[in-house]
Amino acid sequence: MNRLRAHPYLVLWLTAVWVGLWGTVTPANVLGGLAVAVVLVGSLPLNEVESQGIVRPLGVLRFVAFFAKDLVRASLQVAVLVVRPRRRLRQAVIAVDVRGESDRLLTLLANAISLTPGTLTLEVDRPRSILYVHALDVGDDPNGVERLRADILRVERLAVLAIGSARARDELAAQLHEQTEVPQ
Amino acid sequence: MSAVLDVISAVLLLLGVGFALLAGLGLLRFPDVFSRMHAATKPATLGLLCVVLGAALQMEDGSDAVKLLLVGAFQFLTAPVAAHMIGRAAYRSGTGDLDALVVDELKDVS
């Protein structure tokens, strides 16, 4: 029972998949899916997911919009690399220190990085919340590495705004405030 | 209306085919495990998504469209995990061309 209470969204998702696979929304399908979902979630060992994060619909929309834009931009970049005459790729593995306040946030971020063409999460240091990211090509520009790190941190900020806890969001707001008050 | 849908479908399908072609080309042309991983997983995912969306628009039965969208959703959930595991294995086993890295901030830690 505790497990069911800890994973309400998982039950909803599994039911939705079940109904989707049957193809039609009928009472029998919904009830059947719900039954399967409850049995699965109730009987299988699942990791505890911290519930300190808050899902903000507007933040999620912004994250998705940014991610979609990034996906297209990065795809075109990789497309150019593929078609261009042979040239040595300047590959790199960089460490990005992120706010790893929850597994959910870290997973979202690692997956977003891996799905974006040109970057791939190689290794995750959970205790220190550092992501090691492989980049397909950092370019000839010596600032390429730093620019990539900044790009990833931008995705991280959007992720915090989308599903981070209230505390993390306040910290982020304070940080941004400081940065704008003290001009470089 | 259906003409508009047809055009959107056609564009999406062609885009998807283009991405799949790029994935294949990248797999052939890129030099080592890491770069090939980039080519094999990401454009292929995007390509599949385009094809699935394009096909879903043509389904007369809404339930078939939902099934197609589920295919896309699962691809999005599983592709990054697979890419991460293969990439990590390649790094740890040294199969990837580590000398080709211009920067390696993981080396000092592992």
Contacts between the chains, C-beta under 8 A, distances in Angstrom:
chain1	res1	chain2	res2	distance
A	17	B	70	6.5
A	20	B	66	4.6
A	20	B	67	6.5
A	20	B	69	7.7
A	20	B	70	5.1
A	21	B	67	6.6
A	21	B	70	6.9
A	22	B	63	7.7
A	23	B	61	7.5
A	23	B	63	2.7
A	23	B	64	7.0
A	23	B	66	6.4
A	23	B	67	6.5
A	24	B	63	5.5
A	71	B	46	6.5
A	74	B	42	7.8
A	75	B	19	6.9
A	75	B	42	7.2
A	75	B	43	6.2
A	75	B	46	5.7
A	78	B	22	7.4
A	78	B	26	7.2
A	78	B	38	6.6
A	78	B	39	7.3
A	78	B	42	6.9
A	78	B	43	6.5
A	79	B	22	5.3
A	79	B	43	7.4
A	81	B	26	7.8
A	82	B	22	5.3
A	82	B	25	5.2
A	82	B	26	4.4
A	82	B	29	6.3
A	82	B	30	7.7
A	82	B	39	6.6
A	83	B	22	7.8
A	83	B	25	7.3
A	86	B	29	7.2
A	88	B	100	7.8
A	89	B	30	7.2
A	89	B	31	7.0
A	89	B	35	5.7
A	89	B	100	7.3
A	90	B	102	4.8
A	91	B	34	6.1
A	91	B	35	6.5
A	91	B	97	8.0
A	91	B	100	5.5
A	91	B	101	5.3
A	91	B	102	6.8
A	92	B	101	5.7
A	92	B	102	5.2
A	92	B	103	4.0
A	92	B	104	7.1
A	93	B	91	7.6
A	93	B	101	5.8
A	93	B	103	6.8
A	93	B	104	4.8
A	93	B	105	6.0
A	93	B	106	4.8
A	93	B	107	7.7
A	94	B	103	6.1
A	94	B	105	5.3
A	95	B	105	4.1
A	95	B	106	6.8
A	95	B	109	7.7
A	110	B	80	7.3
A	110	B	84	6.9
A	111	B	80	4.2
A	111	B	81	7.6
A	114	B	41	7.8
A	114	B	79	7.7
A	114	B	80	3.5
A	114	B	81	7.9
A	114	B	83	5.0
A	114	B	84	5.4
A	115	B	42	6.6
A	115	B	45	6.6
A	115	B	76	6.9
A	115	B	79	6.7
A	115	B	80	5.0
A	116	B	42	7.2
A	117	B	38	6.5
A	117	B	42	4.0
A	117	B	43	6.3
A	117	B	46	7.5
A	118	B	38	6.4
A	118	B	42	7.7
A	120	B	34	7.3
A	120	B	37	6.3
A	120	B	38	6.3
A	120	B	83	5.7
A	120	B	84	7.1
A	120	B	87	5.0
A	121	B	80	7.5
A	121	B	84	5.3
A	121	B	87	7.6
A	122	B	84	7.4
A	122	B	87	4.9
A	122	B	88	5.6
A	122	B	91	5.4
A	122	B	106	6.7
A	123	B	88	5.8
A	123	B	91	6.9
A	123	B	106	6.0
A	123	B	110	7.6
A	125	B	109	7.5
A	132	B	105	6.9
A	132	B	106	4.5
A	134	B	34	5.6
A	134	B	87	6.1
A	134	B	91	7.8
A	136	B	34	7.6
A	136	B	35	5.8
A	136	B	38	4.6
A	138	B	102	6.6
A	138	B	103	7.2
A	145	B	103	5.4
